[in-house]
Amino acid sequence: MLLKNKIALVTGSTNNIGLEIARAFAREGAKVIVHSRHEEAAKGVAEEIGGDYFAADVSRPEELEQLFDRIQQKHRRLDILVNTVAHSTKNDILETSLAEWNRIMAINLTGYFICIQHAARIMKDNGGGVIINISAGSGERGSPGTAVYSISKGAINALTRQAAVDLAPHKIRVNAVISGIVGTPLGSREMGNRKLEYDSIPLKRIGQPEEVAEAVLFLASEKAGYITNAILPVDGGRMNSMGSVSRG
Ligand SMILES: NC(=O)c1ccc[n+]([C@@H]2O[C@H](COP(=O)([O-])OP(=O)(O)OC[C@H]3O[C@@H](n4cnc5c(N)ncnc54)[C@H](OP(=O)(O)O)[C@@H]3O)[C@@H](O)[C@H]2O)c1
């Protein structure tokens, strides 16, 4: 088992990519803390995989503080954090209101930052750990009409690199996975209008949440013990061919 007896928090793990990461981690022996805003949903997944659960809105710092306090008290340590929560946007730079900017940045970027801070403080007292951030190709290439989402993902890539440098002395590895378009509601939305983009994926298909989860599992495991500061695309080669038709 790749993660035997590890304690892992996967934010946003009641749906799609986060859910498959939680399932893969549990299959490999980890005790997973399942998380979303909705306690019943988190409890249901936790029961399925034999994990713990906690409900918290990542845009509310006080709720995240309670989440990590609970992890400290109940589990006494944290070995792995995976940040997955993101909300998409549909407006370009000119259409974006300040209210939308602040709302999306609080969820997509500040939420990741606060979770990293809390997790790293626990990990450094326990001899190390692993942090993985889920990102998107639009953070590297830009994407028409998804301004705040794309900018938040670019910032997550910068956050990943900075955290990798700052946390390495504490034996905490920090990496990101750039998910391609995967078969989730977010990934399949408007696929009819995205035919050009679909054709431009070199592997000529969207991915599955399980395929992203397997890459995250590898990065979380000791098999990736010398990997930090990496931003790994799991996207069928899409980022290499992303152009002005891309979204997401
Ligand atoms: N799907 C794609 O094609 C695609 C492509 C590129 C990148 N990605 C990235 O992959 C990641 C996961 O995407 P996904 O499509 O799997 O997401 P998803 O299906 O929308 O799932 C999001 C999860 O986060 C939880 N959540 C949402 N808002 C929250 C909040 N404010 N606080 C706490 N939990 C919250 C949701 O549960 P509740 O609603 O119950 O809180 C759910 O468990 C994201 O970072 C996304 O940007 C996805």
The ligand as a MOL file (V3000), in Angstrom:
LIG
                    3D

  0  0  0     0  0            999 V3000
M  V30 BEGIN CTAB
M  V30 COUNTS 48 52 0 0 0
M  V30 BEGIN ATOM
M  V30 1 N -13.5000 19.3180 -14.0720 0
M  V30 2 C -12.6080 19.7570 -14.9560 0
M  V30 3 O -12.7170 19.5380 -16.1700 0
M  V30 4 C -11.4070 20.5260 -14.4820 0
M  V30 5 C -10.5200 21.0520 -15.4270 0
M  V30 6 C -9.4020 21.7450 -14.9680 0
M  V30 7 C -9.1680 21.8850 -13.6010 0
M  V30 8 N -10.0800 21.3770 -12.7220 0 CHG=1
M  V30 9 C -9.8340 21.6030 -11.3080 0
M  V30 10 O -10.0500 20.4150 -10.5540 0
M  V30 11 C -10.5490 20.7560 -9.2520 0
M  V30 12 C -11.8030 19.9560 -8.9470 0
M  V30 13 O -12.7460 20.1780 -9.9750 0
M  V30 14 P -14.1200 19.3320 -10.0230 0
M  V30 15 O -14.7060 19.5780 -11.3760 0
M  V30 16 O -13.8690 17.9490 -9.5730 0 CHG=-1
M  V30 17 O -14.9710 20.1500 -8.9180 0
M  V30 18 P -16.4910 19.9610 -8.4580 0
M  V30 19 O -17.1140 18.7900 -9.0950 0
M  V30 20 O -17.1210 21.2990 -8.6590 0
M  V30 21 O -16.3260 19.6570 -6.8890 0
M  V30 22 C -15.9870 20.6710 -6.0070 0
M  V30 23 C -15.9220 20.1310 -4.5700 0
M  V30 24 O -15.6100 21.2100 -3.7020 0
M  V30 25 C -16.6570 21.4100 -2.7320 0
M  V30 26 N -16.7970 22.8600 -2.5770 0
M  V30 27 C -17.2380 23.7690 -3.4690 0
M  V30 28 N -17.1690 25.0060 -2.9570 0
M  V30 29 C -16.6820 24.8920 -1.7000 0
M  V30 30 C -16.3640 25.8180 -0.6690 0
M  V30 31 N -16.5700 27.1480 -0.8140 0
M  V30 32 N -15.8570 25.3370 0.4880 0
M  V30 33 C -15.6590 24.0210 0.6650 0
M  V30 34 N -15.9280 23.0890 -0.2790 0
M  V30 35 C -16.4360 23.5260 -1.4430 0
M  V30 36 C -17.8710 20.7330 -3.3500 0
M  V30 37 O -18.7940 20.2660 -2.3500 0
M  V30 38 P -19.9710 21.2090 -1.7480 0
M  V30 39 O -20.6230 21.8840 -2.9210 0
M  V30 40 O -20.8510 20.2500 -1.0240 0
M  V30 41 O -19.2920 22.1770 -0.8250 0
M  V30 42 C -17.2200 19.5610 -4.0700 0
M  V30 43 O -16.9320 18.5120 -3.1610 0
M  V30 44 C -10.7450 22.2830 -9.2640 0
M  V30 45 O -9.6210 22.8880 -8.6700 0
M  V30 46 C -10.8010 22.6220 -10.7350 0
M  V30 47 O -10.3940 23.9390 -11.0050 0
M  V30 48 C -11.1960 20.7040 -13.1190 0
M  V30 END ATOM
M  V30 BEGIN BOND
M  V30 1 1 1 2
M  V30 2 2 2 3
M  V30 3 1 2 4
M  V30 4 1 4 5
M  V30 5 2 4 48
M  V30 6 2 5 6
M  V30 7 1 6 7
M  V30 8 2 7 8
M  V30 9 1 8 9
M  V30 10 1 8 48
M  V30 11 1 9 10
M  V30 12 1 9 46
M  V30 13 1 10 11
M  V30 14 1 11 12
M  V30 15 1 11 44
M  V30 16 1 12 13
M  V30 17 1 13 14
M  V30 18 2 14 15
M  V30 19 1 14 16
M  V30 20 1 14 17
M  V30 21 1 17 18
M  V30 22 2 18 19
M  V30 23 1 18 20
M  V30 24 1 18 21
M  V30 25 1 21 22
M  V30 26 1 22 23
M  V30 27 1 23 24
M  V30 28 1 23 42
M  V30 29 1 24 25
M  V30 30 1 25 26
M  V30 31 1 25 36
M  V30 32 1 26 27
M  V30 33 1 26 35
M  V30 34 2 27 28
M  V30 35 1 28 29
M  V30 36 1 29 30
M  V30 37 2 29 35
M  V30 38 1 30 31
M  V30 39 2 30 32
M  V30 40 1 32 33
M  V30 41 2 33 34
M  V30 42 1 34 35
M  V30 43 1 36 37
M  V30 44 1 36 42
M  V30 45 1 37 38
M  V30 46 2 38 39
M  V30 47 1 38 40
M  V30 48 1 38 41
M  V30 49 1 42 43
M  V30 50 1 44 45
M  V30 51 1 44 46
M  V30 52 1 46 47
M  V30 END BOND
M  V30 END CTAB
M  END
